[in-house]
Structure formats: C-alpha cells, structure tokens
C-alpha cells in the first residue's frame, strides 16, 4: 500500500469516526431539552398563564438539578439511575398537574402518554 493510499485511508477513518461522534452528540443534546424549551412547549400547548409559567419553570429547574445529582450518584448503576429518574419525572409531572386547570391537566396527561410511548418505542428499537 502506498503512503498516499494509507494517508487517505487514515483520513477517511478519522472523518467517519468524527461524523459518528457528532451524530451521537447532537442526538443526546436533543434528548436533553433545555428547561426553557420545555416550558415554551408547555406554554404553547397548554396556554399557560404567566403565573403558571413561572411555577412550572421553577419545578423544571429543580427537576434538572435533581437529575444532575442523580446522574452523579448513580453513574455506575444504570438501572438504579433509570428508576430514580422515572420516579422524579412522575413526581414532577404530578406537581405540574396541581398547577394546571382541569382542561390543561387532560391535555398534559395526553402529552405524558405520548412521551411514554416514545420512550417505549426507543427502548424497543434499541433492544432489537
């Protein structure tokens, strides 16, 4: 193999590896939506009042901080981390529902149902 061909092969491998890394990184970033983005979605979908928006923003900020703590605490135990995060999500969802009107609560329940279905689908796809 000539030096030029070796050089091109190495460059090709580096480029492909970089592309795979960036794809996984951007996918992870999309999965971790910012609090602001989550609040905007809820505000638009549920027609939240300013007071509701402020309260929900605080709840989601607290949840984000607690999730960071859980990741640090359970970094070597993926199953425990997933369980703790699921419990935290459910607790946060229940807290959010106490802020919503009855109609908003019904819409929010539907959003939760759709989120669960997406998560289950991702889990199934990953385990294939």
N, C-alpha and C positions, 0 to 999 in steps of 0.2 A: 504494500500500500504506500503510495507516495505521501510525502509530507503535506502537500496541498489537500489531498483527499482526507487525510487524518484530521487536519485542521478544520475542514468543512464538516466532518462527522462530529467532532467535538462541539463545534459551534451549533450544529443542529440539535444535539442533545441538550445543550445549555438553553437554547431558545425554547424547546419543547418543555423542559423542566420549569422554566420561568413562567410559561403560559399556564401550566397546570397549577403552579403555586398561586398565581394571580387569580385564576378562576376560583379556586377553593377559598382564597382570602375574601374575594368580593361576595361569594355565596354566604360565608359566615357573617360578613358585615350586614347583608340584607336580612339575615335571620335575627340579628340583634338590632332591631329598630330602636331609634332614639326615643326617649320619653316624649320629646316634642312631637315627633312624627306620630306616635301612638295617640297622644292627646288630640292632635289635629284630626286623625281618622275618627276618633270617638266623637269629637265636637261636631264634625261634619255629618257623621252617620246618625247620631242621636239628637242633634240640635241642642247641644248643651248650653245652659246659661253661663254667664261669666262666673258666678259663684260655684256652679258645678265643675266648671273647667279648672278653677283654682284648686278645689278639693281633690279632684281626680289627679291633677298634676302632682300634688303632694304625695298621694298614695303611690303613684307610679315611680316617683323619685325614691321613696322609701323602699319600694319593692326592688328597684335596680340596685340600691345599696346593699340590701339584704342578699340579693342574688350573687353579688360580688363576694360577700362574706362566705356564702355557701360554697362558691367555687373554690375559694381558698381553703375552707375547712375540709371539703370532701374531694380534693383534687386527685387523690389516689383511689377513690371508690366511686366509680361512675354510677352504679346502681343507686347508691345512697344519695348521690347528688341529684339524680333524676327524680327520685322520690321526694326529696326535700323541696326541690324546685316546683314540683307538681303541687305539693301541699301549699307552698307560698302563693302560687298562681291562683289556686282555688280560694285561699283566704283573701287575696287582693280582689278577686272577682266579686266575692260576697260583700266586701267593703264598698266597692264601686256601686253595687246594686242598691245599697242603702241610701246612696246619694241621688239615684235616678227616680223619675216618676214611674208609674206603673207601665205606661206605654213604652218609655225608654227602656225599662227593665226587660220587657218582652223582646225588643229588638236586640238588646245586649245579650240575652240568653241565646238568641239565634246566632249572633256573632261568635259566642263561645262554642256553640255546637259546630259551627263551620271550622273554627280553629282546631278543635279536637279531631275532626275528620281529616284536616290537612296533616296534622301531626301523625295520625294513624297511618295515613297513606305514605308519608315519608318513611315511617318505620318499616312498613311492609316492603316498600321499594328498596330500602337499604338492606333488608334481610334476604332479598332474592338472590 
